[in-house]
Amino acid sequence: MRTKLLILLTITVFFYGCKKDEFNTKPTLTFGEVNTTELRQGNLLIFSLNFTDKEGDIQDTLWVQKISRTCPTTPGVQFISPNRVPDFTGTPNLKGKLEITFVYNANVPGTPSIVGCNNRNDTAFFRFWLKDKANNRSDTVTSPNIILIR
């Protein structure tokens, strides 16, 4: 009986000892959701990204890259954009959600606009990565394909 209990206890300790820590010095970024995958002129595109950070110092930059699959050589269709993360008092083992909004082919004050191909529908995807105050960079996460209706 003691041997079985000792084996069970050893396996339990080993399992928890090998469990990866949820919080790391390098920020962790995961794709949460997008409000739509099909846009018409004037529609908002809202991305939700989840993050964790051991030091809580993510108040630097969220990078966004738009990549067109349909017309990658058309000027202005693709971009890489640094977006300042709002300054706040960070806490250790910080976990939360970031949202970033774009408007498709319209002028909405305070919201960056994206464009598609000039004469046809565009299919694009977005990449995101986060840099913290200590210059640690998260992995890059990718959105699903987004269709921009002309």
Backbone as CSV, one residue per row, in Angstrom:
resi,resn,N_x,N_y,N_z,CA_x,CA_y,CA_z,C_x,C_y,C_z
1,MET,0.824,-1.195,0.000,0.000,0.000,0.000,0.864,1.252,0.000
2,ARG,1.917,1.256,0.836,2.804,2.423,0.876,3.507,2.624,-0.460
3,THR,3.876,1.543,-1.103,4.564,1.644,-2.390,3.656,2.294,-3.423
4,LYS,2.389,1.886,-3.476,1.437,2.472,-4.423,1.237,3.952,-4.149
5,LEU,1.117,4.307,-2.873,0.936,5.698,-2.496,2.171,6.519,-2.852
6,LEU,3.349,5.971,-2.631,4.598,6.657,-2.961,4.724,6.855,-4.465
7,ILE,4.351,5.863,-5.254,4.407,5.978,-6.713,3.425,7.049,-7.190
8,LEU,2.226,7.040,-6.653,1.217,8.035,-7.026,1.682,9.442,-6.657
9,LEU,2.246,9.608,-5.478,2.751,10.903,-5.040,3.907,11.363,-5.937
10,THR,4.800,10.459,-6.296,5.942,10.789,-7.156,5.466,11.235,-8.533
11,ILE,4.497,10.521,-9.083,3.961,10.891,-10.395,3.300,12.261,-10.329
12,THR,2.555,12.531,-9.272,1.885,13.821,-9.108,2.899,14.950,-9.003
13,VAL,3.937,14.794,-8.201,4.979,15.813,-8.046,5.704,16.022,-9.373
14,PHE,5.992,14.948,-10.082,6.675,15.044,-11.371,5.813,15.822,-12.369
15,PHE,4.518,15.535,-12.402,3.605,16.216,-13.320,3.580,17.718,-13.040
16,TYR,3.413,18.106,-11.804,3.363,19.536,-11.473,4.721,20.204,-11.595
17,GLY,5.783,19.474,-11.375,7.125,20.029,-11.520,7.472,20.318,-12.967
18,CYS,6.901,19.550,-13.889,7.184,19.730,-15.306,6.209,20.677,-15.988
19,LYS,5.216,21.132,-15.298,4.225,22.029,-15.872,4.896,23.350,-16.241
20,LYS,4.679,23.792,-17.487,5.273,25.035,-17.951,4.629,26.212,-17.222
21,ASP,5.473,27.151,-16.797,4.981,28.346,-16.116,4.164,29.183,-17.094
22,GLU,3.008,29.654,-16.682,2.125,30.443,-17.544,2.718,31.817,-17.831
23,PHE,3.538,32.332,-16.936,4.086,33.667,-17.083,5.582,33.592,-17.336
24,ASN,6.030,34.271,-18.404,7.434,34.293,-18.778,7.901,35.727,-18.934
25,THR,9.216,35.919,-18.891,9.798,37.238,-19.110,9.466,37.732,-20.509
26,LYS,9.531,36.847,-21.485,9.136,37.176,-22.853,7.610,37.189,-22.892
27,PRO,6.982,38.296,-23.325,5.512,38.327,-23.354,4.965,37.191,-24.222
28,THR,3.832,36.666,-23.816,3.137,35.651,-24.589,1.911,36.296,-25.209
29,LEU,1.751,36.129,-26.504,0.623,36.702,-27.221,-0.099,35.582,-27.950
30,THR,-1.416,35.516,-27.794,-2.224,34.531,-28.520,-3.377,35.248,-29.189
31,PHE,-3.799,34.705,-30.327,-4.912,35.298,-31.054,-6.198,34.933,-30.354
32,GLY,-7.012,35.925,-30.049,-8.295,35.698,-29.393,-9.398,35.512,-30.412
33,GLU,-9.807,36.634,-31.030,-10.879,36.563,-32.013,-10.875,37.809,-32.883
34,VAL,-11.652,37.750,-33.948,-11.877,38.894,-34.823,-13.390,39.006,-34.999
35,ASN,-13.902,40.232,-35.055,-15.355,40.420,-35.098,-15.985,39.971,-36.411
36,THR,-15.226,39.945,-37.507,-15.745,39.506,-38.800,-14.589,39.096,-39.696
37,THR,-14.881,38.297,-40.698,-13.853,37.937,-41.679,-14.232,38.437,-43.066
38,GLU,-15.278,39.251,-43.147,-15.701,39.834,-44.418,-16.084,41.289,-44.177
39,LEU,-15.401,42.184,-44.875,-15.614,43.625,-44.674,-16.122,44.308,-45.930
40,ARG,-17.014,45.244,-45.723,-17.462,46.151,-46.785,-17.034,47.561,-46.374
41,GLN,-17.010,48.480,-47.328,-16.553,49.841,-47.064,-17.249,50.420,-45.841
42,GLY,-16.447,50.971,-44.920,-16.952,51.609,-43.714,-17.086,50.677,-42.520
43,ASN,-16.944,49.346,-42.729,-17.038,48.393,-41.612,-15.806,48.464,-40.724
44,LEU,-16.018,48.187,-39.439,-14.910,48.100,-38.477,-14.396,46.672,-38.401
45,LEU,-13.106,46.554,-38.249,-12.434,45.274,-38.054,-11.779,45.330,-36.676
46,ILE,-12.222,44.475,-35.754,-11.731,44.522,-34.378,-11.067,43.197,-34.035
47,PHE,-9.773,43.265,-33.714,-9.017,42.088,-33.313,-8.883,42.078,-31.790
48,SER,-8.993,40.910,-31.212,-8.791,40.719,-29.774,-7.628,39.755,-29.588
49,LEU,-6.632,40.195,-28.814,-5.419,39.403,-28.569,-5.239,39.216,-27.070
50,ASN,-4.880,38.019,-26.658,-4.640,37.729,-25.243,-3.139,37.756,-24.975
51,PHE,-2.766,38.220,-23.800,-1.341,38.284,-23.463,-1.114,37.870,-22.017
52,THR,0.114,37.447,-21.747,0.614,37.273,-20.382,2.035,37.822,-20.358
53,ASP,2.461,38.301,-19.187,3.826,38.788,-19.026,4.218,38.710,-17.556
54,LYS,5.356,38.116,-17.289,5.812,37.910,-15.916,6.058,39.217,-15.173
55,GLU,6.718,40.192,-15.836,7.048,41.456,-15.184,5.924,42.489,-15.282
56,GLY,4.996,42.299,-16.203,3.894,43.252,-16.367,4.300,44.540,-17.050
57,ASP,5.354,44.483,-17.867,5.870,45.702,-18.500,5.592,45.745,-20.013
58,ILE,4.390,45.374,-20.420,4.060,45.349,-21.849,3.732,46.724,-22.421
59,GLN,3.859,47.783,-21.647,3.449,49.121,-22.072,4.438,49.712,-23.074
60,ASP,4.670,49.025,-24.174,5.555,49.544,-25.206,4.838,49.552,-26.550
61,THR,5.003,48.494,-27.357,4.503,48.528,-28.723,3.834,47.222,-29.122
62,LEU,2.666,47.327,-29.736,2.015,46.207,-30.399,2.195,46.453,-31.891
63,TRP,2.928,45.573,-32.542,3.175,45.696,-33.972,2.085,44.959,-34.743
64,VAL,1.624,45.572,-35.836,0.609,44.974,-36.700,1.129,45.013,-38.133
65,GLN,1.001,43.892,-38.815,1.386,43.813,-40.222,0.195,43.290,-41.021
66,LYS,-0.179,44.008,-42.076,-1.241,43.563,-42.989,-0.574,43.039,-44.247
67,ILE,-0.962,41.834,-44.658,-0.393,41.211,-45.842,-1.524,40.841,-46.797
68,SER,-1.474,41.380,-48.002,-2.481,41.083,-49.021,-2.062,39.838,-49.789
69,ARG,-2.993,38.910,-49.935,-2.740,37.716,-50.747,-3.085,37.980,-52.218
70,THR,-3.945,38.975,-52.478,-4.472,39.207,-53.820,-3.656,40.220,-54.613
71,CYS,-3.284,41.323,-54.006,-2.564,42.389,-54.732,-1.413,42.929,-53.873
72,PRO,-0.419,42.095,-53.602,0.655,42.516,-52.693,1.541,43.639,-53.218
73,THR,1.498,43.917,-54.520,2.367,44.968,-55.060,1.659,46.316,-55.190
74,THR,0.362,46.380,-54.897,-0.364,47.647,-54.968,0.075,48.545,-53.809
75,PRO,0.506,49.783,-54.110,0.975,50.682,-53.054,-0.100,50.953,-51.999
76,GLY,0.298,50.910,-50.729,-0.573,51.232,-49.613,-1.442,50.098,-49.107
77,VAL,-1.462,48.978,-49.826,-2.319,47.859,-49.422,-1.705,47.101,-48.243
78,GLN,-0.397,46.951,-48.251,0.285,46.246,-47.156,0.959,47.272,-46.254
79,PHE,1.116,46.917,-44.974,1.799,47.835,-44.063,2.315,47.079,-42.843
80,ILE,3.258,47.705,-42.167,3.695,47.310,-40.827,3.542,48.550,-39.977
81,SER,2.809,48.421,-38.869,2.472,49.587,-38.071,2.785,49.364,-36.591
82,PRO,3.590,50.258,-35.990,3.773,50.195,-34.541,2.617,50.907,-33.838
83,ASN,2.052,50.281,-32.840,0.944,50.868,-32.078,1.342,50.912,-30.611
84,ARG,1.332,52.083,-30.040,1.707,52.235,-28.632,0.686,51.551,-27.737
85,VAL,1.186,50.758,-26.802,0.321,50.179,-25.777,0.126,51.272,-24.730
86,PRO,-1.111,51.553,-24.348,-1.335,52.613,-23.356,-0.533,52.375,-22.081
87,ASP,-0.041,53.463,-21.506,0.749,53.377,-20.288,-0.170,53.122,-19.090
88,PHE,0.196,52.169,-18.276,-0.559,51.855,-17.059,0.415,51.244,-16.064
89,THR,0.005,51.153,-14.834,0.849,50.551,-13.812,0.757,49.038,-13.937
90,GLY,1.859,48.432,-14.338,1.892,46.985,-14.513,2.069,46.268,-13.191
91,THR,1.598,45.051,-13.150,1.762,44.210,-11.973,2.430,42.912,-12.396
92,PRO,3.160,42.276,-11.510,3.765,40.986,-11.866,2.686,39.976,-12.245
93,ASN,3.068,39.049,-13.128,2.166,38.007,-13.618,0.897,38.614,-14.217
94,LEU,1.108,39.552,-15.120,0.018,40.274,-15.765,-0.607,39.427,-16.870
95,LYS,-1.915,39.421,-16.905,-2.670,38.678,-17.902,-3.814,39.562,-18.359
96,GLY,-4.070,39.614,-19.671,-5.154,40.465,-20.129,-5.435,40.326,-21.603
97,LYS,-6.173,41.312,-22.118,-6.598,41.310,-23.507,-6.303,42.672,-24.115
98,LEU,-5.806,42.671,-25.344,-5.597,43.884,-26.117,-6.565,43.859,-27.289
99,GLU,-7.154,45.006,-27.610,-8.008,45.111,-28.781,-7.451,46.184,-29.687
100,ILE,-7.467,45.895,-30.976,-7.042,46.891,-31.961,-8.087,46.933,-33.061
101,THR,-8.457,48.166,-33.455,-9.549,48.382,-34.397,-9.050,49.104,-35.643
102,PHE,-9.571,48.680,-36.791,-9.334,49.341,-38.066,-10.689,49.576,-38.722
103,VAL,-10.750,50.558,-39.622,-11.940,50.774,-40.435,-11.525,50.524,-41.879
104,TYR,-12.422,49.911,-42.644,-12.118,49.575,-44.033,-12.552,50.695,-44.966
105,ASN,-11.558,51.300,-45.616,-11.768,52.263,-46.691,-12.730,53.394,-46.305
106,ALA,-12.534,53.959,-45.130,-13.370,55.079,-44.674,-12.543,55.935,-43.726
107,ASN,-13.064,57.115,-43.427,-12.389,58.033,-42.519,-13.195,58.126,-41.228
108,VAL,-12.698,57.482,-40.179,-13.314,57.548,-38.862,-12.255,58.122,-37.918
109,PRO,-12.487,59.316,-37.362,-11.476,59.930,-36.501,-11.011,58.985,-35.376
110,GLY,-9.695,58.890,-35.217,-9.113,58.067,-34.167,-9.002,56.589,-34.494
111,THR,-9.453,56.176,-35.681,-9.381,54.772,-36.076,-8.599,54.663,-37.379
112,PRO,-7.500,53.903,-37.388,-6.723,53.769,-38.622,-7.537,53.068,-39.709
113,SER,-7.336,53.513,-40.937,-8.051,52.955,-42.079,-7.160,51.961,-42.819
114,ILE,-7.781,50.903,-43.334,-7.083,49.948,-44.198,-7.740,49.979,-45.567
115,VAL,-6.966,49.651,-46.582,-7.487,49.594,-47.942,-7.184,48.227,-48.533
116,GLY,-7.916,47.904,-49.590,-7.706,46.659,-50.315,-7.254,46.956,-51.732
117,CYS,-7.406,45.994,-52.600,-7.048,46.158,-54.005,-7.903,47.246,-54.636
118,ASN,-7.380,47.876,-55.691,-8.096,48.969,-56.339,-9.336,48.511,-57.101
119,ASN,-9.258,47.387,-57.791,-10.336,47.038,-58.710,-10.941,45.646,-58.486
120,ARG,-10.657,45.042,-57.375,-11.212,43.710,-57.085,-11.190,43.462,-55.584
121,ASN,-11.881,42.410,-55.165,-11.864,42.019,-53.755,-10.450,41.608,-53.361
122,ASP,-10.145,41.787,-52.104,-8.823,41.442,-51.580,-8.987,40.423,-50.462
123,THR,-8.043,39.524,-50.375,-7.949,38.618,-49.232,-6.636,38.933,-48.544
124,ALA,-6.713,39.227,-47.258,-5.526,39.609,-46.500,-5.532,38.890,-45.161
125,PHE,-4.371,38.883,-44.518,-4.282,38.410,-43.144,-3.385,39.367,-42.388
126,PHE,-3.457,39.299,-41.085,-2.708,40.210,-40.226,-1.801,39.409,-39.307
127,ARG,-0.638,39.969,-39.017,0.301,39.403,-38.037,0.461,40.410,-36.908
128,PHE,0.631,39.884,-35.694,0.770,40.725,-34.509,1.933,40.223,-33.659
129,TRP,2.681,41.143,-33.071,3.676,40.798,-32.071,3.807,41.961,-31.098
130,LEU,4.250,41.644,-29.902,4.278,42.595,-28.797,5.707,42.760,-28.305
131,LYS,6.094,44.005,-28.036,7.409,44.285,-27.459,7.189,44.971,-26.127
132,ASP,7.896,44.505,-25.085,7.726,45.135,-23.769,8.823,46.169,-23.519
133,LYS,8.777,46.813,-22.356,9.728,47.874,-22.021,11.175,47.389,-21.969
134,ALA,11.373,46.101,-21.686,12.728,45.539,-21.616,13.186,45.004,-22.973
135,ASN,12.458,45.357,-24.034,12.748,44.926,-25.406,12.587,43.431,-25.641
136,ASN,11.837,42.748,-24.791,11.500,41.351,-25.036,10.369,41.330,-26.048
137,ARG,10.469,40.425,-27.021,9.481,40.357,-28.091,8.721,39.038,-28.012
138,SER,7.407,39.115,-28.140,6.569,37.912,-28.117,6.705,37.158,-29.433
139,ASP,6.145,35.961,-29.473,6.001,35.253,-30.731,5.002,36.016,-31.595
140,THR,5.028,35.759,-32.899,4.093,36.386,-33.826,2.850,35.517,-33.950
141,VAL,1.678,36.141,-33.870,0.420,35.422,-34.074,-0.229,35.949,-35.349
142,THR,-1.015,35.104,-35.993,-1.605,35.413,-37.285,-3.123,35.305,-37.222
143,SER,-3.787,36.224,-37.892,-5.253,36.207,-37.961,-5.702,35.241,-39.053
144,PRO,-6.989,34.915,-39.044,-7.527,34.190,-40.200,-7.569,35.138,-41.409
145,ASN,-7.852,34.601,-42.565,-8.000,35.445,-43.763,-9.183,36.384,-43.593
146,ILE,-8.993,37.622,-44.038,-10.017,38.645,-44.000,-10.308,39.042,-45.455
147,ILE,-11.571,38.998,-45.853,-11.966,39.350,-47.217,-12.449,40.790,-47.222
148,LEU,-11.832,41.601,-48.068,-12.185,43.014,-48.217,-12.977,43.146,-49.518
149,ILE,-14.288,43.362,-49.401,-15.181,43.431,-50.545,-15.041,44.804,-51.207
150,ARG,-14.784,44.826,-52.478,-14.616,46.065,-53.230,-15.932,46.755,-53.431
